[in-house]
Amino acid sequence: MEKTAYIKITGLALRQKEIINEIISTPSDIVKYHIIRASRKSGKSYLLERLLLYDMIKHPGYEMGFMSATWNITMSFFRDIIKIIPQQLLQKVNTGSRIELTNGSSVDFYSANSSITPVNRSFNELFMDEFALYRKDVWEYLKPTIMAKPGARVVIASTPRGKNAFYDMCQLGMKGLSRHKEYRMHWSDNPLIHLEDVMDAKKTMSTQLYEQEFECVFSDSMSGVFGNFSNVQTIKEWERSPNPELYYFYGIDVAGAGSDKTVLTIMNSLQNVCKIYECKSDDLVIQGEEIYNELNKYKDKVYGYVEKNGIGQGLADILKNKGLSVNYWNTSNESKQRIVTALIMSINTGTIQLPITSLCPELENQLSNYSSKRSNSGLLTYNGEDGEHDDYVISLMLANEMFRQSGLQTTIYNPQLSDRSKNYTPEEVARREWERRKAETVGISGWASKIHYA
């Protein structure tokens, strides 16, 4: 007597169950393309894994395909689904490329942006994850793979990434045209999510980026990283002389090839931008003299970062040899995301104070045109819009990062501080905290050595 195996899939949230039930109960002649518009942290991957496993077990002999935007994402999905397939059901596994079950069903794995594509294949069911990150032409050459078999079904899922092919699919799904149906998954549908994580993300993202990633809003572009910063544009003139009760932090973006400039931004321990200076000369040695003349006014109370990529280390070495406190900053996609996030948070919380438009129009222009994009690998990258410079923005972010590393922001704006209760001025609070932190580094050659990344 033939035995029947029953697989119980557990752990599904209510919204995940609703979507899976609708997909598996709807004939393909009614809905062929199921489009899932999912926010970050909504449980999209968990749903896709369980739906794919269900269909492999339910339909013996099914030929299935899974594709995501990159091999890294595809391999992550592969590893996760292998973990949930009962060992007794596995017939054959080719790591990263194919899984076969004992009932004859199989699933092949692909990356949308690689040269290995299923153009000569046909599937009963095709899963297309992170569809908004696919190259524009991918869907056109994949259509025949799903049209070759009668009753075939497509499951498309993604978070919005601008108005592209995924946007077009969602529009068809919302209108119910051409056998398309759209489903929504919101982060609040996930009972395991921590609200604090979402609120933290909201603080560190521009409004536009947050609405796209967490509220599934389609946006025409990804510009406007810093949102509305006009409320922190309060500095009407540059500081004329250093305040002896404050410490100062600087950031230098060093010009390489092209028309960018070498820019110095100085910020005090109240997080007010005190001065922005654009070097007049293109000669590195002369730039060193220009910047030294600006920073030497602050003597031993100024600390900063110099971007060392390209020719930056040469300028950093010049300043260091002149006796200034210099920390080297290596710009990578990861480190840039960190300083962008820090500046967004400073703007969103109103702690940083920037110059008004007339005092520094170039900074406002660059902040307004700074943009974020998703690369083909899914990474979020930041740069000036095409044709726009970002030297003033980078310089500001480096100064803000040096301030942030000092830890003084938790002192100046904390109303519970004992020093506050003694009616000290913010300047005095900052000075006292600074001296306390320096005293903690006995045996280390100065506070700046604690955060030296060279």
N, C-alpha and C positions, 0 to 999 in steps of 0.2 A: 504494500500500500504506500503510495507516494505521500511524503510528509510535506506540509506547508509551513514555511517559516514566516513568523509575524515579527515585524520590526516596529518597535515603539519609539517614535521620535519625540523627545521631551525638550523642555526648556524654551518653547516658543512663547513669545509675548502675544497678547491679544491681536495686535495689528498684524503681526507676522502670520498668525493663523488665518486671519481674514484674507490676506492677500494670497497665501498658498491655496486655500480652499477655492477661491475664485478662479485661480489659474488652472488648477487640476480639474475643476468641474465644468469649465467652459470649452466646448468643442472648437477646434481650430477653424472650422468653416464660419464660425461666428466671430472669434477673436484669434488672430494669428500672431499678432505682435503685442506682447505684454510689456509695458514700459513703466519702470519703477523709478520715480523721482524721489531720491532719498537724501535727507540731510545727514551731516556728519553725526556719528554716535547714535544712529537710529537703529542699528542692527541689520543693515543690508546684507553684509557678508554671511552672517549667521543664517539668514533666510535662504539665500542662494544655495548654501551648502546643503541644507535640509531638503530643499525642493529638488535639487539635482539627485540626491541620494534616493529620495522617494521615487522619482521617475525611473531611475535605473533598476530599482527592485520591482516596481509595479509593471514595467514593460520589458519582458524578456526579449533579447535581440535588438533592443534600441541602440541606435548609433547616435551618440551625443557629442557635442563639442563645447568646450569652455574657453573663452578668450577674455583677457583683460588688457589694459593699456600697455603694460610692460611685463617683462619676464619676472621681475621681482614680485609684482603683485600676483601674477599667475602662479608662481612657485609657492607663495604664501598660502594661496587657496588650496593648491594641491596638497601641501603638508597638512592643512587643517582637515580636509575631507578624508584623507587616508586614516586619520585618527578616529573618525566616527563610523567607518565601514567595518562591520563585524568580520573578523579574520576568516571565518568559515565561508564567507561569500566571495572572497577574493580569489580570482582565477590566475591573474597575471598583472604585474605592475612594472611598467617602464618608468623609472623615476623622472618626474617632470614632464612626461609626454603622453602616457596612456595608462588607463586603468580598465581591466576587464573583470567582470563578475562571472560567477559560475552559471548564471542564467543566460549568458550570451550577450548581455548588454555591455556597452563600453563607452568611455568618454576620453576624447583626445584634448590636449591642452595646447593653447597657442598664445602668442603675444601679438597684439594688433600692430605694433610698430616695429616688428622684425621681418626678416625676409622669409621666414618659415610660415607660410600661410596655407589655409585649407582650400585653395582655389579649385582643386580637382576632386574635392570631397563632396559628399552630400550627407545631411544629418536629419534625423527625426526631430531633434531639438538642439537649439544653439543658444547658449548663455553668453551674453556680451556685457561684461562688467566694466565700470568706469568708462562708459561709452563716450562721454564728453571729452575725453582725452585722446580719442582716436584721431589718426590722420584723416583729412577730409575725404580721401578717396577710398578708405577701407570698406565702408558699407556698400559701395557700388559693386566692388568685385566679390563681396560676400553674398550678395543676394542670390546668385545661382545655387549656392550650396544649400540653401534652405528651400528653394523652389523646386528642387529636383525630386523631392519625395512628397507624395500626397499626405495631407494631414500634419505636415511639419509645423513646429512651433518655435517662436523666438522669444526669449526673455531678455530684455534690455534694462540695465540698471546703472544709475550714476547719480552723483551730485552735480548740480549745474556748474558749468565753467564758461559762462558767456553764452551768446546766442549763436549756436552752431547746429550740427546735425542732430544732437540730442534735443535741443530746443525744438527743432522741426518735428521730431518724433513725438514729443510731449504735446505739441499743438494738435497733431493728428489724433493722439489718444484722448485729449480733453474733448474733442469734437466727435469722437467715436467714428472717425472716417477710415475707410479702407481696412476694416478689421483690426484697428488699433484701439488699445485701451490703456489709460494712464492710471497709475496708483501713486499715492503719496505716503511717504514714511517720514515722520518728524522725530526729532530727538526726544520729545516728550512722550512718544510711544514706547520708549525703552524704559522699563521699570528699574533697570539696573544703573541708569545714569545718575551721576551726582550733579545736582543743580549748580553747585559751586564751580564745577569744571566749566560749565557753559557760561556762567557769569564771568569767570576769569578770562575765557576766550573773548567775550564781548568787550572787556576792558582793553585787551591787547590787539584787537582787530579794528580796522576801519569799519564804519557802519555798513558800507557797501559789501565788504568782504564777509563780514559776519552774516549779513542777510543772505548772501549766496550760499555760504557753507552750512549755516544752521537753520535758515528759514526757507531754503530752496528757491530763492528769488533769482530769476534770470536777469542778467545785467548786460548792457551793450558793451561795456569794457570793464577793465579792472583798475582803472585809474582812481585817484583819490584815496591813496593808502591812509593818509593821516586825517581824513574826514574834515570837519569844520574846526580849524585851529584859530579862527579870528578872536575867540574869547581869551586866548592867552597871548595875543599880540598887544602887550602893554608897555614895552620899553620904548620910550620916546626919544632918548638920546643915549649915546655911549657913555659909559662911566669915565669920568675925566681923570681920576687917580685911584689907585687901589685903596680899598678899605682895610686898615690894619687889623680889624677884628675878624676878617673873612679869609677863607682860603679860596683858591682858584683852580679851575680845571680847563684844559684845552684839548682840542682835537685838530689834527692837520691832515687834510686830504692832499696828497702830492700829485701834481699833474704829470702824466706820462705823455705819450704821443696824442696828437689831436689838439682840440681847442679848449680843453678843460684848463682851469687855473689851479694854482696851489693856494688853498684857502685855510686860514686859521680862525677858529672860533674859540672864544674864551667865555667861561661861565663861572659865576661865583657860587659859594656854598649855600646861597639862598635859591639856587637854580635859576638865576636871572642871567640871560645872555648879556655880557658886558661889552663885547667887542667882536666884530667880524672883520677880518683883514684879508684882502686879496693881494697876493704878491705882485709887484710891478714887473719884476724881471723874470725871464725864462731860464736864466742861468742858476743852477742848483746852489752854487757857492754864494751868490748874491742873495738868493732866497733865504739861505741860512742866516745871513746878516740881517735881512729885513725882519725875519721872525724872531731872532734873538733880541733885537731892539725892542720888539713888542713885549716879549715874555720876561725880559730881564727887569722890567718895572716891578714885577711881583716878587723878585728875589727868590727866597727859598719857600715861598708859600704857593707855588703853582706846580701842578702835576698834570701830565697829559699823555695822550696816545698820538703816535705818528704812524700812518699806514705805511707798512714796509714793502708792500707789493711793488714790483717794478723798481723804479729808481727811488722809492720812498726810503729805503734803508739808508741810502747815501745821505739824504737830508737829515734823517734821524741821527746818524753818526756825527754829522757836523754839529748839530745842536747839543748832543751829549758831550762832545769834546769841548764845548764851550761852557760846560758846567751845569747845564739845565737837567732837570729830572725828566727823563724820556722813557716811555714804555712803547715797545714795538707792537703794532697791531697787524695781524695777518688776516686779510679779508678773504673769506670763503663764503659759500652760500649759507653754511650753518652759522658762521659768526655774524654775517650780515643780517640774517633773520633775527638774531638775538638783539642787535642794536636797534633794528627797526621796531621790534616789539616793545623794547624799553622806551623809545621815543613816543610811540603811540600811547603807551600807558601814561607817560608824563603829560601828554597833551590831554588825554581823556580825563585824568584826575585833576587837571588844572595846576599842577605843581610847577611846571616849567613856565618861564615868561620869555616870550620872543619879541624881537623888534617889530614896531609897526611898519606898515607897507612903505611909507616914504623914507624911513631910515635904512631899510635894506630890501628894496624891491626884488632883487635876484633870489633871495632866500624864499620869499613868498611864492615866486614863480616856480621855483624848483620843488617846493613842498606840494604845490598844487598839481604839478605834472609828474610826480613820482608815482610809479605804477607797479602792480604785482601781476604776475602771470604764472600759469601752471606749465611746467615743462612737459615734454613727452613722457618723462619718468614719473610725473606726478608731483615733483617738487615745486614749492612755491618760490619764485624768484622775484627779486626787487631790482628795479632800475628806473632811470628817467625814461619818460615816453620817448619814442623814436625821434631822434634829432634833438632831444633836450639834455642839458647837462645835469649832473647830480653832485658836483663838487661841494657846493654849499651845504647840501643835505648830509653828505657823508661826514664833513667836518663837524657839523652840529651833533650828529649821532655819536661820534667818537668823544666829543666833550661831555655829552650827556652820559655816556657809558662810564667815563672816568669818574664823574660825579656819583653815579650809581654804585660803582665799586667801592667808593669811600664809605658808604653806609650812612651818610649824613642825612639822607632824605627821611629815614625813619626817626631821626631826632628832631629835625626842624618842624615837622608837621604833626608830631605826636602831642596832643594837649595834656596827656597824663604825665609828662615828664616832671620829675621833681624840680628841675631847674626852672621850668615854666612857672611853678608855684611861687618861686622867689622873684617873679616879675622881671627875669632877665630878658633882654632883647633877643630876637632871633639870632642876631650876629653873635651875641655872647654865648647863647646856647650852642651854636655851631662851633665856636672856638673851644668851649669847654669839652664838647664831645670829641673834637679833633685831638686835643691834648690827651684825653683819656685813652683814645685808640692808639696814639703814638706810644704812650707809656706801656701798653700791653705788648708792644713788639720789642721788648728788651732783648738784646742778643741778635736782633735782625737789623741790618744797616738801613734803618729808616722805613717809614710806612710804605713808601712806593715800592720797596722790594717785595712786599707781600703780594703784589698783583702784577709783577713783572712777568710777561709771557714770552719774552725773547728765548 
